[in-house]
Amino acid sequence: MKPYTRKASVLWLGTRQRGKGAVSTPSAVLKQVPYASGSDLRHRGTSPPELLAAAHAGSFSMTLANELGEAGYRPRQIDTTATVTMENIAAGWTMTQIHLDVVATVPNVAQCDFVDAALRAKANCPISRSLNANISMRAQLSQ
């Protein structure tokens, strides 16, 4: 597969604490969507940590589907929630923890095969590999 690029653009106005911005993507899925500091709950819209959580959950789900497929299984549904923890440490605001909560419906899969695929997906997910944070996970099968 050939390398590819994706991009997003942001217009930011003001300081970090009192500023606001708008994020857009060429696909127009995000078109001047308001965003602000992740800790600022007064603003409507999204935040960089929330966008990272969404990207991580999506990338992990696709990677898990691939891992299960390569093991001979056909997942029906993979529901992943990524929770990002931001902490103000000495270096500044830092993403210190990401927790993946995964529930999947996979016909005929043994629990051990599912757990193995989930652990491989966590290790092989492109977003997981690009982040310098502690990534934890809870994976369960849905009947």
Short mmCIF file of the C-alpha atoms (twelve columns), coordinates in Angstrom:
data_MODEL
# 
_entry.id   MODEL 
# 
loop_
_atom_site.group_PDB 
_atom_site.id 
_atom_site.type_symbol 
_atom_site.label_atom_id 
_atom_site.label_alt_id 
_atom_site.label_comp_id 
_atom_site.label_asym_id 
_atom_site.label_seq_id 
_atom_site.Cartn_x 
_atom_site.Cartn_y 
_atom_site.Cartn_z 
_atom_site.pdbx_PDB_model_num 
ATOM 1   C CA . MET A 1   0.000   0.000   0.000  1 
ATOM 2   C CA . LYS A 2   1.308   3.446   -0.899 1 
ATOM 3   C CA . PRO A 3   1.972   6.059   1.802  1 
ATOM 4   C CA . TYR A 4   -0.732  8.676   2.118  1 
ATOM 5   C CA . THR A 5   -1.394  11.904  3.947  1 
ATOM 6   C CA . ARG A 6   -4.443  13.445  5.567  1 
ATOM 7   C CA . LYS A 7   -4.785  16.913  6.941  1 
ATOM 8   C CA . ALA A 8   -6.925  19.183  9.036  1 
ATOM 9   C CA . SER A 9   -6.728  22.904  9.553  1 
ATOM 10  C CA . VAL A 10  -7.472  25.095  12.532 1 
ATOM 11  C CA . LEU A 11  -8.136  28.777  12.992 1 
ATOM 12  C CA . TRP A 12  -7.380  29.806  16.602 1 
ATOM 13  C CA . LEU A 13  -8.265  33.165  18.143 1 
ATOM 14  C CA . GLY A 14  -6.989  34.350  21.521 1 
ATOM 15  C CA . THR A 15  -5.008  32.803  24.340 1 
ATOM 16  C CA . ARG A 16  -5.044  29.144  25.321 1 
ATOM 17  C CA . GLN A 17  -7.168  29.826  28.383 1 
ATOM 18  C CA . ARG A 18  -9.630  32.254  26.803 1 
ATOM 19  C CA . GLY A 19  -9.336  31.460  23.136 1 
ATOM 20  C CA . LYS A 20  -11.486 29.509  20.768 1 
ATOM 21  C CA . GLY A 21  -11.011 27.932  17.417 1 
ATOM 22  C CA . ALA A 22  -12.559 26.113  14.493 1 
ATOM 23  C CA . VAL A 23  -11.293 22.883  12.945 1 
ATOM 24  C CA . SER A 24  -11.949 21.831  9.346  1 
ATOM 25  C CA . THR A 25  -11.046 18.841  7.182  1 
ATOM 26  C CA . PRO A 26  -10.980 18.566  3.377  1 
ATOM 27  C CA . SER A 27  -13.665 15.866  3.567  1 
ATOM 28  C CA . ALA A 28  -15.951 18.507  5.134  1 
ATOM 29  C CA . VAL A 29  -16.920 16.043  7.874  1 
ATOM 30  C CA . LEU A 30  -15.500 18.728  10.127 1 
ATOM 31  C CA . LYS A 31  -16.222 22.146  8.711  1 
ATOM 32  C CA . GLN A 32  -15.410 25.022  11.013 1 
ATOM 33  C CA . VAL A 33  -16.379 22.910  14.043 1 
ATOM 34  C CA . PRO A 34  -15.851 24.971  17.205 1 
ATOM 35  C CA . TYR A 35  -13.222 23.741  19.623 1 
ATOM 36  C CA . ALA A 36  -11.492 24.993  22.730 1 
ATOM 37  C CA . SER A 37  -9.205  23.837  25.498 1 
ATOM 38  C CA . GLY A 38  -10.124 20.339  26.666 1 
ATOM 39  C CA . SER A 39  -10.650 21.551  30.223 1 
ATOM 40  C CA . ASP A 40  -12.895 24.466  29.195 1 
ATOM 41  C CA . LEU A 41  -16.430 23.124  29.504 1 
ATOM 42  C CA . ARG A 42  -18.083 26.481  28.808 1 
ATOM 43  C CA . HIS A 43  -17.528 26.245  25.063 1 
ATOM 44  C CA . ARG A 44  -19.601 24.085  22.751 1 
ATOM 45  C CA . GLY A 45  -17.730 21.977  20.296 1 
ATOM 46  C CA . THR A 46  -14.814 19.623  20.581 1 
ATOM 47  C CA . SER A 47  -11.246 19.688  21.885 1 
ATOM 48  C CA . PRO A 48  -7.890  18.217  20.851 1 
ATOM 49  C CA . PRO A 49  -8.079  15.422  23.491 1 
ATOM 50  C CA . GLU A 50  -11.604 14.536  22.341 1 
ATOM 51  C CA . LEU A 51  -10.469 14.411  18.711 1 
ATOM 52  C CA . LEU A 52  -7.539  12.175  19.688 1 
ATOM 53  C CA . ALA A 53  -9.903  9.888   21.607 1 
ATOM 54  C CA . ALA A 54  -12.151 9.618   18.538 1 
ATOM 55  C CA . ALA A 55  -9.202  8.902   16.251 1 
ATOM 56  C CA . HIS A 56  -7.830  6.277   18.642 1 
ATOM 57  C CA . ALA A 57  -11.178 4.488   19.075 1 
ATOM 58  C CA . GLY A 58  -11.700 4.406   15.304 1 
ATOM 59  C CA . SER A 59  -8.201  3.256   14.460 1 
ATOM 60  C CA . PHE A 60  -8.208  0.591   17.186 1 
ATOM 61  C CA . SER A 61  -11.595 -0.785  16.026 1 
ATOM 62  C CA . MET A 62  -10.369 -1.123  12.432 1 
ATOM 63  C CA . THR A 63  -7.129  -2.734  13.594 1 
ATOM 64  C CA . LEU A 64  -9.048  -5.211  15.786 1 
ATOM 65  C CA . ALA A 65  -11.343 -6.078  12.865 1 
ATOM 66  C CA . ASN A 66  -8.239  -6.743  10.772 1 
ATOM 67  C CA . GLU A 67  -6.587  -8.868  13.475 1 
ATOM 68  C CA . LEU A 68  -9.754  -10.931 13.902 1 
ATOM 69  C CA . GLY A 69  -10.082 -11.319 10.126 1 
ATOM 70  C CA . GLU A 70  -6.498  -12.531 9.810  1 
ATOM 71  C CA . ALA A 71  -7.260  -15.106 12.539 1 
ATOM 72  C CA . GLY A 72  -10.225 -16.383 10.495 1 
ATOM 73  C CA . TYR A 73  -13.078 -14.619 12.301 1 
ATOM 74  C CA . ARG A 74  -15.683 -12.201 10.961 1 
ATOM 75  C CA . PRO A 75  -16.630 -9.626  13.591 1 
ATOM 76  C CA . ARG A 76  -20.215 -8.359  13.425 1 
ATOM 77  C CA . GLN A 77  -19.707 -5.338  15.636 1 
ATOM 78  C CA . ILE A 78  -16.864 -3.674  17.520 1 
ATOM 79  C CA . ASP A 79  -17.790 -0.883  19.929 1 
ATOM 80  C CA . THR A 80  -14.760 0.993   21.269 1 
ATOM 81  C CA . THR A 81  -14.679 3.961   23.639 1 
ATOM 82  C CA . ALA A 82  -11.350 5.713   24.198 1 
ATOM 83  C CA . THR A 83  -11.007 7.815   27.348 1 
ATOM 84  C CA . VAL A 84  -8.109  10.282  27.343 1 
ATOM 85  C CA . THR A 85  -6.692  11.600  30.640 1 
ATOM 86  C CA . MET A 86  -4.936  14.962  30.505 1 
ATOM 87  C CA . GLU A 87  -2.754  16.096  33.423 1 
ATOM 88  C CA . ASN A 88  -0.964  19.361  34.056 1 
ATOM 89  C CA . ILE A 89  2.493   18.039  34.912 1 
ATOM 90  C CA . ALA A 90  5.821   19.904  35.112 1 
ATOM 91  C CA . ALA A 91  6.172   19.850  31.312 1 
ATOM 92  C CA . GLY A 92  2.648   21.271  30.882 1 
ATOM 93  C CA . TRP A 93  -0.644  19.671  29.860 1 
ATOM 94  C CA . THR A 94  0.129   16.088  28.885 1 
ATOM 95  C CA . MET A 95  -1.929  13.124  27.753 1 
ATOM 96  C CA . THR A 96  -0.877  10.615  30.403 1 
ATOM 97  C CA . GLN A 97  -3.427  7.820   30.004 1 
ATOM 98  C CA . ILE A 98  -5.754  6.396   27.393 1 
ATOM 99  C CA . HIS A 99  -8.181  3.653   28.290 1 
ATOM 100 C CA . LEU A 100 -9.811  1.595   25.543 1 
ATOM 101 C CA . ASP A 101 -13.104 -0.037  26.463 1 
ATOM 102 C CA . VAL A 102 -14.032 -2.590  23.817 1 
ATOM 103 C CA . VAL A 103 -17.140 -4.728  23.424 1 
ATOM 104 C CA . ALA A 104 -17.310 -6.925  20.342 1 
ATOM 105 C CA . THR A 105 -19.695 -9.388  18.773 1 
ATOM 106 C CA . VAL A 106 -17.673 -12.054 16.972 1 
ATOM 107 C CA . PRO A 107 -19.411 -15.313 16.033 1 
ATOM 108 C CA . ASN A 108 -17.637 -18.550 16.969 1 
ATOM 109 C CA . VAL A 109 -14.580 -16.894 18.514 1 
ATOM 110 C CA . ALA A 110 -12.956 -18.422 21.569 1 
ATOM 111 C CA . GLN A 111 -12.335 -15.992 24.434 1 
ATOM 112 C CA . CYS A 112 -8.575  -16.600 24.278 1 
ATOM 113 C CA . ASP A 113 -8.475  -15.891 20.516 1 
ATOM 114 C CA . PHE A 114 -10.447 -12.682 21.030 1 
ATOM 115 C CA . VAL A 115 -8.165  -11.476 23.825 1 
ATOM 116 C CA . ASP A 116 -5.082  -12.298 21.721 1 
ATOM 117 C CA . ALA A 117 -6.504  -10.329 18.775 1 
ATOM 118 C CA . ALA A 118 -7.368  -7.381  21.053 1 
ATOM 119 C CA . LEU A 119 -3.844  -7.304  22.508 1 
ATOM 120 C CA . ARG A 120 -2.324  -7.472  19.005 1 
ATOM 121 C CA . ALA A 121 -4.647  -4.660  17.892 1 
ATOM 122 C CA . LYS A 122 -3.624  -2.516  20.863 1 
ATOM 123 C CA . ALA A 123 0.051   -3.038  19.970 1 
ATOM 124 C CA . ASN A 124 -0.401  -2.620  16.201 1 
ATOM 125 C CA . CYS A 125 -2.916  0.241   16.068 1 
ATOM 126 C CA . PRO A 126 -1.267  3.188   14.248 1 
ATOM 127 C CA . ILE A 127 -2.625  5.697   16.770 1 
ATOM 128 C CA . SER A 128 -1.470  3.580   19.744 1 
ATOM 129 C CA . ARG A 129 2.014   3.389   18.226 1 
ATOM 130 C CA . SER A 130 2.193   7.152   17.721 1 
ATOM 131 C CA . LEU A 131 1.247   8.175   21.269 1 
ATOM 132 C CA . ASN A 132 3.515   8.510   24.277 1 
ATOM 133 C CA . ALA A 133 0.908   7.617   26.890 1 
ATOM 134 C CA . ASN A 134 0.011   4.649   29.049 1 
ATOM 135 C CA . ILE A 135 -2.670  2.744   27.139 1 
ATOM 136 C CA . SER A 136 -4.881  0.374   29.100 1 
ATOM 137 C CA . MET A 137 -7.720  -1.752  27.783 1 
ATOM 138 C CA . ARG A 138 -10.757 -3.763  28.837 1 
ATOM 139 C CA . ALA A 139 -11.995 -6.078  26.097 1 
ATOM 140 C CA . GLN A 140 -15.081 -8.238  26.328 1 
ATOM 141 C CA . LEU A 141 -17.177 -10.321 23.999 1 
ATOM 142 C CA . SER A 142 -20.864 -9.651  23.621 1 
ATOM 143 C CA . GLN A 143 -23.128 -12.650 23.198 1 
# 
